[in-house]
Amino acid sequence: MIWRSNGFLKCPKCGGRLTYYVESEGSDGMRITRYVLRCKSCGYRKVLQEVMIKKTPEGVIISIPKKK
């Protein structure tokens, strides 16, 4: 569970401020983009969403895998 205090998200582990960022990696015509919350204090990390983009001869395929 992630909770708010004073307008920002607080880390469920240490209570520090969570930052939101996007990380992306790719190879061989496929790119994976992750939307992540991370605590700089304790290293807590939660992936909010993952998007996979693949280029094919017919066009582009975008898929959003189900969360585990």
C-alpha positions as CSV (number, residue, x, y, z in Angstrom):
1,M,0.0,0.0,0.0
2,I,1.3,3.5,-0.9
3,W,-0.1,6.4,1.0
4,R,0.0,10.2,0.6
5,S,1.1,12.8,3.1
6,N,1.4,16.6,2.4
7,G,0.8,16.1,-1.3
8,F,3.5,13.5,-2.1
9,L,3.6,9.7,-2.1
10,K,5.2,8.1,1.0
11,C,7.2,4.9,0.9
12,P,5.4,2.0,2.6
13,K,8.8,0.7,4.0
14,C,10.5,3.8,5.4
15,G,8.1,6.7,5.0
16,G,10.4,8.6,2.7
17,R,9.3,10.4,-0.4
18,L,8.6,8.3,-3.5
19,T,9.7,9.6,-6.9
20,Y,8.1,8.6,-10.2
21,Y,10.2,7.8,-13.2
22,V,10.1,6.0,-16.5
23,E,12.7,3.4,-17.6
24,S,13.1,2.0,-21.0
25,E,15.2,-0.7,-22.6
26,G,15.2,-2.2,-26.1
27,S,16.8,-4.5,-28.5
28,D,16.0,-6.3,-31.8
29,G,13.0,-4.2,-32.7
30,M,11.4,-4.5,-29.2
31,R,11.2,-1.9,-26.5
32,I,10.0,-2.3,-22.9
33,T,8.9,0.8,-21.0
34,R,8.2,0.7,-17.3
35,Y,6.5,3.3,-15.2
36,V,8.0,3.0,-11.7
37,L,7.8,4.5,-8.2
38,R,11.1,4.5,-6.2
39,C,12.3,5.5,-2.8
40,K,15.7,7.1,-2.8
41,S,16.1,6.5,0.9
42,C,15.6,2.7,1.2
43,G,15.6,1.6,-2.4
44,Y,11.9,0.4,-2.4
45,R,10.7,0.0,-6.0
46,K,7.3,-0.7,-7.4
47,V,6.5,-1.1,-11.2
48,L,3.2,0.6,-11.8
49,Q,2.8,-0.4,-15.5
50,E,4.9,-2.1,-18.2
51,V,4.4,-1.6,-21.9
52,M,6.0,-3.7,-24.7
53,I,6.3,-2.2,-28.2
54,K,7.5,-4.4,-31.0
55,K,8.1,-3.3,-34.6
56,T,7.1,-5.8,-37.3
57,P,7.0,-5.6,-41.1
58,E,3.2,-5.2,-40.9
59,G,3.4,-2.3,-38.3
60,V,3.8,-1.8,-34.6
61,I,2.4,-4.1,-31.9
62,I,1.8,-2.6,-28.4
63,S,1.0,-4.9,-25.6
64,I,0.5,-4.4,-21.9
65,P,1.3,-7.6,-19.9
66,K,-1.0,-8.5,-17.0
67,K,0.4,-7.7,-13.6
68,K,1.8,-10.6,-11.6
